[in-house]
Amino acid sequence: MKNDSVEITTICPDVENSQFVVQSNYPETIPEILKSQNAVTNGSGTACQQRSLPRIKILGTGGTIASKAVNSSQTAGYHVDLTIQDLLDAIPDISKVCDIEYEQLCNVDSKDINQDILYKIYRGVSESLQTFDGIVITHGTDTLSETAFFIESTIDAGDVPIVFVGSMRPSTSVSADGPMNLYQAICIASNPKSRGRSVLVSLNDQISSGYYITKTNANSLDSFNVRQGYLGNFVNNEIHYYYPPVKPQGCHKFKLRVDGENFKLPEVCILYAHQAFPPAIVNLVADKYDGIVLATMGAGSLPDEVNETCMKLALPIVYSKRSMDGMVPIANVPKSGPNDGYLIASGYLSPEKSRILLQLCLAGNYTLEEIKHVFTGVYGG
Ligand SMILES: NC(=O)C[C@H](N)C(=O)O
């Protein structure tokens, strides 16, 4: 469990009080730099006040949004092939909305996002926060929610919106969704109403919370869902938020301190439970990993023999769930074995988000009590 290359501490050193402060008031004053979006125009259409547009940084990582197929009806088996410049060439003129700079961090399908790339994205966002008013990250949808969760858990963005965007159809397809999604993401990142909302996801006209949202459909344009997810809607160049600026309740912030380029988080694997799930599988991975996440069959349910095996092991095991929605409460985690103190309820977090949260806790050398406390932020623990 010891990790020499990355030290993680909580931004708030007091684990007890490290939850986000919920900001419930819409900012009353619009910063000078964003006033151009509200500027009135004179008769000739020229802005009456000097233009001062928000500065938006786009970080490109790849995904279907940057992919090409061989013909316009092909929507599977395509390849990443476009740069951010290509993507920007395909959207309507945005020069009256914001000033854009961009950086291509990598260009891969999101199945290939590994810890090195995750760290590149983390660094790209951290550095951009100093000088930009909004950040847009183009990303494949398959693992977008994992990167969004990681960034939400490790970066305190203040008021700067960080907007993840992808697409479900390649750029070459009839009715490709990428250009509209990217256009909307840039507008969302530029808009004062998005300030103080932290990590957002823009897809298919919906604005969602990067902390909770999950890809729930492998094919359709309306791919991102879950009950805690939706925050707003984008319609005909209007952005409609349902609530004032708010950040996820109970999101624990970790501060990464990385030794040089050597970024390595502890290894946590996910096991997917099913009827006749053999306890031997848990033993098989226990020696090789620093922690395990179980996608249990319901709200924490596993065969008795599997629970007994887990309670004999001395490593953190998070009980999460196969079901896309719902949660695993503490009451459903077994408490009758020698090492039952190592078992943790995931609350509302999916297995893949639970994995990242456990990795961050382990990298920070959190005690079991502290790990459980972090999971209470999502009503587990
Ligand atoms: N729609 C997508 O972006 C899927 C793609 N395989 C990716 O995650 O990169």
The ligand as a MOL file (V3000), in Angstrom:
LIG
                    3D

  0  0  0     0  0            999 V3000
M  V30 BEGIN CTAB
M  V30 COUNTS 9 8 0 0 0
M  V30 BEGIN ATOM
M  V30 1 N -18.3740 7.7200 -27.7590 0
M  V30 2 C -17.1000 7.5610 -27.4640 0
M  V30 3 O -16.3830 8.5130 -27.3090 0
M  V30 4 C -16.6170 6.1480 -27.3220 0
M  V30 5 C -15.1320 5.9330 -27.5750 0
M  V30 6 N -14.8720 4.5180 -27.6250 0
M  V30 7 C -14.2630 6.5480 -26.4910 0
M  V30 8 O -14.5710 6.4730 -25.3410 0
M  V30 9 O -13.2260 7.0800 -26.8040 0
M  V30 END ATOM
M  V30 BEGIN BOND
M  V30 1 1 1 2
M  V30 2 2 2 3
M  V30 3 1 2 4
M  V30 4 1 4 5
M  V30 5 1 5 6
M  V30 6 1 5 7
M  V30 7 2 7 8
M  V30 8 1 7 9
M  V30 END BOND
M  V30 END CTAB
M  END
